[in-house]
Amino acid sequence: MISTAFHAAIYDPLYNGLVFLVGIIPSHDVGVAVITLTIVVRFILFPLSKRAVAAQMAMKEIAPEIEDLKRKIKDRTEQSKAIFALYKERGIHPFAGVALVLLQFPVLIGLYFVFAHGGLEEIDHSILYFFVPAPGAVNSSFLGLVDMHSHSILLAGLAAVSQFIYTRLSMGPPATKDPSPVESSLSGDMAKSFDMQARYVLPVMIGVIAYTVVAAAPLYWLTSNIFMICQEYLSGRRFNLKQVTSNK
């Protein structure tokens, strides 16, 4: 049973948005409606997404300073305080990216429930807004290839690949090993473990989970990742250009 609050805040808006888009799309393609809805959601979240990208860039810039702090301060508690003080001094919000991911999960869960409860094959007129007309026809086959109510190994695989590419772009290439002998630390090992999980384990997990749910969910995730990859690439280009010109 979906709670009343979730129904009103997430489920109903998503359902009505999809019904509206299916009605105005010439082919009445549910998959195209999911892509369009995803782009709308990404534009709504764009201010937070922009802040997350800016935070990632700023953290890459101050990475050498953070390494200096880690070398100078051995106590982990004091080390964390010093790092967060540096973040505050530079106006960096290190958890902006986490907030962005957390905001996407209710949308993804809502989309899952929409299709898990019958999707759009039979329109539920009882939850339609007064200004959203029921479409004359509904085409659940995305581009004639994938049924949005079934599982899709193709979309699951593409979702996993897009997640890997986005993680690679946002985190940069894996850090090379320092040839000089450096004392290993628990925090350093944890950082390496997190890096490995984010780069390689997370995309695989997303691919596996995406295959177990209806195809609309991985299509949403794939579209969202493509949007963020484009944003990351364009922001990265501006950032790199700024770095080059500032070094001249």
N, C-alpha and C positions, 0 to 999 in steps of 0.2 A: 504494500500500500504506500503510495507516494504521499508524503506529508502535505498538508494544505499550503504551508509557506513555500515549499519547493515547487508545488504545482503552480502557484500564483506567480512566483518570481522567476522560475526557470522553464518549467515544462510548457505552460500555456503560451508564453511569448515565443518559444522556439517552434511549437506546433503551429501557431498562427503565422509566424514568419515563413515557415516552409510551405504552408497551404497557400499563402499569398503569392510566393515566388513561383510555385508550380502553376498557379493560375495565369500568371503573366508571361511565363516562358513559353514561346511558341510550341516547342516539342513536349511541354508538360513533363520534362525529364526531372525526376526526383534528385538524381545525382547532381545535375547542374544547379538545382535549387540548393543543395547542401553546400556546393562550392561557393555559390553567391552569398549564402548566409554566413559562411565562414569568413569571407572577405569583409562583409559588413561588421562582423564581430571583431575582426582584427583591426579595422579602422577605429572602432569604438575604443579598443584597448591600446591604440597607437601611442597616446601620451605616456602611458606606463611602459610600453615596449621601448619607446625612445629613451626613457630614463634608464631602463635596464641596459640598453646598448651603451649609453654614455657611461654608466657605472662600470661596465666590463672594460671599456677602453681606458678609463681612468685607472682602474686597478692594474691593467697591463703596464701603464706608464709608471706607476709607483712600485711595481714589483721589485726593482733593485733596492729601493729604500726599505721595503718590508724584509727582504733578505738580510740587509744590514742590521735591522732591529733584532731579527732572530739570532744573528751571530753575537750581538752585544748583550742581549738579555736572555739568560738561560732559564729563568723561572717562567714556567708556562703561563701562570696567571698574570704576571706582570707583562709578559710578552703580548698576551691578548689585549691587555689594557692599552699598551703602547700602540698596537696596530689599529685598534678601534679609535684611539685618539688621533692617529694619522688620517684615518678615514674621515673623521669629523672635521679635522682641520682643512682637508681638501674638498669637503662637501660631497663625499662619495657615499652612496647608499648601497652597501654590499648585498642587501637582500632584495633589491628591486626585481631581480630576475626570478627569485623564488615566489614573490607575490604574483608575478605575471603567470607563472605556471599554475599556481593554486587557483587563480581566477578562471583558468581554462577548464579545470576539472568539472565544476558544476555544469558548464555548457556541454562538455563531452558526455557526462552522465545523463543529462537531460535528453540529449540526442539519442543516446542508447535506449532510454525508456520510451521515447516516441516510437522508435521502430520495433522495440521489443513488445510493445502493446498494439501491434497491428499496423503501425506505420500510417501511410496515407492512402492505402488501397480502399479503405472505407472511412470517409471523413466523419469525424465525431463533431456534429454540429453543435452539441451542447457546450463545447469549450471555445467555439469560434467567436472572435470579437465581432461586434455589430458591423464593422466596416470591412471585414474580410469575407469575401464571397467564396463559396465552395467552387473549386475548379470543375469544368465540364468533363475533364478526363485526367487521369493520372498514369504516367509512364514510369514504372518502378525500375526499368532496365536502363542503367546508366550507359548512354551512348550505344545501347543495344548489346552491351558486353557483360555487365555485372548487375545482378539483381541486388538492389539496396537492402533487401530484407534477408539476404543470405550471407554466408561467409565468403570471403574472397582472399585467396592466397596472394593474388597479384597486388591488391591494394595493401594488404598487410606487409608484403615485402617492400613495396614502395615507401610505405610509412616508416619502416625500419631504416631503409637507405637514406631517406630524407632527414631522419633524426641524426644519423651518423654524420651526414654532411653539415647539418646545422651546428652540431656539437663541435665539429672540427673547426668550422669558421669562427664560432663564438669563443672557443677556448684556445684557438691557435694550435700550432703543431706541438706534439709531445715534447716536453723538456728533455734536452740532451743531458747525459750524465756528465757531471763535473769531473774532469780528469784528476783534479787535485784531491787528496784524501780529506774528506769532510766527515766530521763526527755525525753519525746517524742519530736521529731523534724520533720519538714517538709521533710528534706532530708532522714531521717530514714523511714518515711512513704512511700516516693517515691521509696526508695530502696526495701521495702517490696512489694509494688505494682508491680514493675518491675519483682521481683523474682517470684511472683505468676503468672504473665502473661507469663513469659518465660517458666515456668515449666508446666503450665496446659492449658492456653488459646492458646498459639502458636501451640502446637501439634493438638488441636482440629481444629483450623483455617486451618492448613495445610491439615488435613484430609478432611475437607469440600471442600476446593479449589481443592484438588487433585481429588475429585470425579467429579467435574464439568468440568474437562479438559480430554483430551485423555489419555489413560493408559500409554503412553510412559513417560509422565511427572512425575507421582508418582513413576514409576519404576526407573527413574533417581534419584529422591530424596531418595528413599529407598536404592538404591545401594550406593549413596553418604554417607548417614547416617551410613550404615554398615561399610563402609571404615573408617569413622571418629571415630566410636565406637571402632573399632579395634586399631586405632592409639591412641585414648585416653586411652584405657585399657593398651596397651603396654607401653605408656609413663608414665601412672600413676603407673604402677608396678615398673618401673625404678626409678621414683621419690620417691615412698614409700620406696624402698630398700635403696636409698641414705639417706633418712631421718632416717631410722632405724640404719644404720651403723654410721651415724654422731652423733647419740645420745648415742652411746655406749662409 
